[in-house]
Amino acid sequence: MSYGLHDLPHDDTRSNLLDCPTSTGPPPSGLAKESSFDLREALGLPQSASTTSVATGSVRDSQSPIHQRQEQQQQPEFKDNTSSHSWPLPRTTDQQQVPHQLVAAPSFLRHRANNMAHSSKAGTECLQLCSNTAAAADRVAESMAECTTLVKHLPHGFDVLANDLLDTCEVLFLIEAGLADAVRQGQSAPLDMIAVLDKKLRMALSQFRALDQILQKQLDYERKGSIGRMKRGFGRMFGERGLEKFTTSLVKIREDLKMSAYMFHWNVTAEKVEGELGIGYIGLLSALEDLDLRRKRAGSIASEDAHKGQTTYARPPGLATTQGGIGQPRLPVVYQGALSFQPTPHSGVERSVLLSHESPLSGESSNFAHSSVYQGSPLPLYTDLSTTGFSNGNIEQPLKRRKPGAGAAALGLSASRETPETSLELEALVEDVELLDLDSPKISYVKSEPFTMPRRRPRNNIDEDKAGSHEALVGAVCANDHRLLTQLLDTGVSPMSGAASSHALNKAIVSHNGEALRLLLLYGADPNETDHHDGVCPLVAAVKNSFMSAAVALLKYGADPNLSAGPDSETPLSVAVAADNVRLTHLLLMYGGNAKQTTAAGSTLLVKPMDKKTSKTVVDMLLSSGADPDGKNREGKTALFEAITAGRADIVNSLLEGGANANLPGPKHMLWPSMYHPACLKLVLAHGADYKKAPGVMELAASINNIESIRILLEAGVDPNAKKDGIYTPLCTAIRDNRSEIFKLLLSHGADPNVPASEYPAFKCITHNRVHFLPALVAAGANLASPRGILETAVSSNNSEAMRWLLDQGLDPDDKSPTGRTALTSAIRDNRVELVDELLRRGANPNIRGQDWPVCMAVRNPDMLRRILAVLPEPRAFKGLMERAVMANQLDSVKLLLAAGVSVEDRNGGVFSPLTTAIREGRRDIVAFLITEGGADVDAPGEHLPIVKALRRRQEGAAGIDEILDMLVDKGADPNKMYRGWNGIMQALENGDAAVLQKLCKCCGVDLSVKDELGRTVIEIAVSRRWEEAANILASSN
């Protein structure tokens, strides 16, 4: 459609041509529909033919733009004398030089004058409609901001809808500012352009009202609590795909309004736009920033359109393209990150560049900031924003929204600073305190007088109960916008958080925003109000963030340094002490901090921070302020105990000088941890620590190899023989750990070498292979003969060096230990052949019994037995040697004993014979040797007859027993020989083994006359068992 190009100067067609389609494609369908719109009806005027003709003429003119421009050049120039302004731009220099035609105006010019009169009235009405639409949009934004705080789970797509609403609001605010400026200056616009804008605004107003009704209904449900939410879920309030429909509608509204907004982008500056920002817009923007849901535009809206594949609009042909394809200046709009809590990375960049980069109406790329057109643009740069917004006393707005003031636009600029500005007022406020020597441990107490501090009341309370006002306040604090903050506070927004989720004072402190802190306190913020989210009070936040100026200001305004707050119920003083902050600790104590307080964890201020890095000045401050040096935490630890454990001798001295008890267990006696730190040990001993209350501390010092502590204890008179736990002595500990210096030091100071610990010192040298200490012990008076058994201990420890040293000292080689063991028997037991040789060479007697008789123990080792037999005068004196050798399965020992004259029938204990033992143990080779070379009697009983023992082992399934049985039978063993009422035939019947019975009967025959202990013959035994086969075998063998 045509935008009345014939009513504008030639150069002014730039802004209107932006609404025309490109020359390469057909015009949009929406524009065609708008061309038939009745302008009189849209403006509320009666029908007239002239209006219809204008609209029709406009359509007709738009169908042939080339012809229109040619006709326009032929007609004389005419200037409306009713106004000194043209719409929307002043004429260029060339146009102003055209001489005025004073001839009578043609009819088409008179028709144009009538249209301009109607246009003036239509512009005023359009401004009212635009204000109503912007107010409706602001109400929707306010409702959505409230939804973000009341609704726990926002539906999918809510953030997209909110972001699109904010973008649409920005366009509306620009149009409103442009219309207001045009009406104020008496500028006129073509009726068809106003009619199109009127229609777009009415459509937008309808959509905003519908959306606001839905949101208000849902908010009513949410305010009723869980019952209301059960009636209507937030996700279903828009209906099926309702969010997507509203989002699509908002996008269309924004795109339609963008085209109309281009009419004003030449004349509208930031000062004018910022006056139109509503509190609902700011509240929703702040809420989205809090939730990290604000959309970050990487480029312009035009680039988004291109990405979506939408139709783009051509650049006016008369405007040259420069770098990066830039052809027109940007529109000044508010930076979208105005209430962001995070500083933007653009600090140091000219603020106008930031604003232009984020313009929601721009149709160009982000390279615009570097274009030559931009550098020569007549638009005002945003180097400084006005603090006053636009107001028009001549325009009555039936729906007027409350605004936070013109400073709202400055939010985006302030957010770009990485560090807050220094508050000169705050510096002046705290200067008297900060000039004091806060690093000194001496405290000069000051009484806080908050009633003498500067105060200010708000000018009015229009925003006191406004929803979203507190979020806007917090946003201004986080964005470091002191102008907006002052305006909000001046309009009644409370500086206290109340039930809000964000704490303005804490936000200012965390961001080190001193000026915001001062303003909040100036307008009555409670310095002791805790954050409802984490329970942290402002003074704790200031201490945690090491914000000295904030802490001073808070204390001057009445902050309590002893207020417990936060998740750990910490007080500001306890936080400062734990952080080892000297100046803040001094400050808090100066303003009445209680140094005697106990933390929520049950600790004292002196105990809590004690470690290797604790400042001595902090400890001195607490002590001088009355802190109890003997106070204990829940674990029973005192500050002195912790200081000693940390090795802080300087703090130990301060505590002792401050009255700490050196004998108070905390939980152990102070001498115990002092053993690790000689400097601390000297101090506690010098202040009366009683070593008798900590017996064994010297043994601990020896155990940790701290010779300096041992020297200090010895100088203090501690007994070097004092036992720890009644067992351990320092001397034995030094021997155990091979501490030669401590060993010598203790002996030189009177340590007794005969005082035992778990062992005697000399025995400790043997068992721990510390033979080099033995000469010194003996020289110091150690008695090697008492207690007995040191030589046997050396053998048991396999310490041949110690054994030889002891033998060299003249010890008896046959000396027995308290358990009756000798060195020789222990060496035989452990198969220490070299020790046996040494002992025998040194005169050890093999006839002296130790653990057992030496020769009896030696049968297990033929080499050992050979050495013992060589010095043993009468081996037959020891009964059972042969049976022991058989039992040990040592055939060589059996042979050695036979060679030494020991009988092959030598029974052990008078019962067990070598042969029966060999049969019982299955020693086939020994059985063969005994009955062949040894000459053992095959019928000589041991625990029983050999053949009976063999038959019993066969019944048990012993391996190789058949061979032994055959050897016995072959050597003439008699199965009919009786011993203890039993013989071999009876054992065969007992086993039920017909084959063996028949074999015995066939080889040896059967004596049917012998009877068992019950008087039964072998036949009777077979018959009693109903064993007919055995009876037949016995009968046939008789």
Protein Blocks (a to p, Z undefined) as FASTA:
>chain_A
ZZhlmlpcfklmmmmmmmpccfkbccdfklmmmmmpcfklmnopacdfklmmmmmmmmmm
mmmmmlmmmmmmmpccdddfkbcbdcfbdcdfklmmpccdfbdcdfklmmmmmmmmmmmm
mmmmmmmmmmmmmmmmmmmmmmmmmmmmmpmbacehklmmmmmmmmmmmmmmmmmmmmmm
mmmnopacdfklmmmmmmmmmmmmmmmmmmmmmmmmmmmmmmnommlmmmpcfklmnogh
klmmmmmmmmmmmmmmmmmmmmmmmmpcfklmmmmpcfklmmmmmmmmmnopaccdfbdf
klmmmmnopacddddfklccdehhiabdcdddddfklmacbdcfkghiafklmmmmmock
bcbdfklmmpmklmmpcbdcdfbccfbdcddfkbccfbacddebjklmmmmmmmmpmbdc
ddfklmmmmmmmmmpcfkbfbdcdddddfklpccdddfblklmmgghklmmmmmmmmnop
aklmmmmmmnopafbfkjafbdfklmmmmnopaklmmmmmmnopafkbccfklopafklm
mmmnopaklmmmmmmnopafkbcedjkopafklmmmmnopaklmmmmmmnopafkbccfk
opafklmmgcfklcfklmmmmmmnopafkbccfkopafklmmmmnopaklmmmmmmnopa
fkbccfbcfklmmmmmmklmmmmmmnopafklmghklmmmmmnopaklmmmmmmnopafk
bcehhlacfklmmmmnopaklmmmmmmnopafkbccfbcfklmmmmnopaklmmmmmmno
pafkbcehklmmmmmnopaklmmmmmmnopafkbccfkopafklmmmmnopaklmmmmmm
nopafkbccfbcfklmmmmpmklmmmmmmmmmblmlpghklmmmmmnopaklmmmmmmno
pafklcghhlacfklmmmmnopaklmmmmmmmnopafkbccfbcfklmmmmmmmnopghk
lmmmmmmmmnopafkbceehiafklmmmmnopaklmmmmmmmnopafkbccfkopafklm
mmmnopaklmmmmmmmZZ
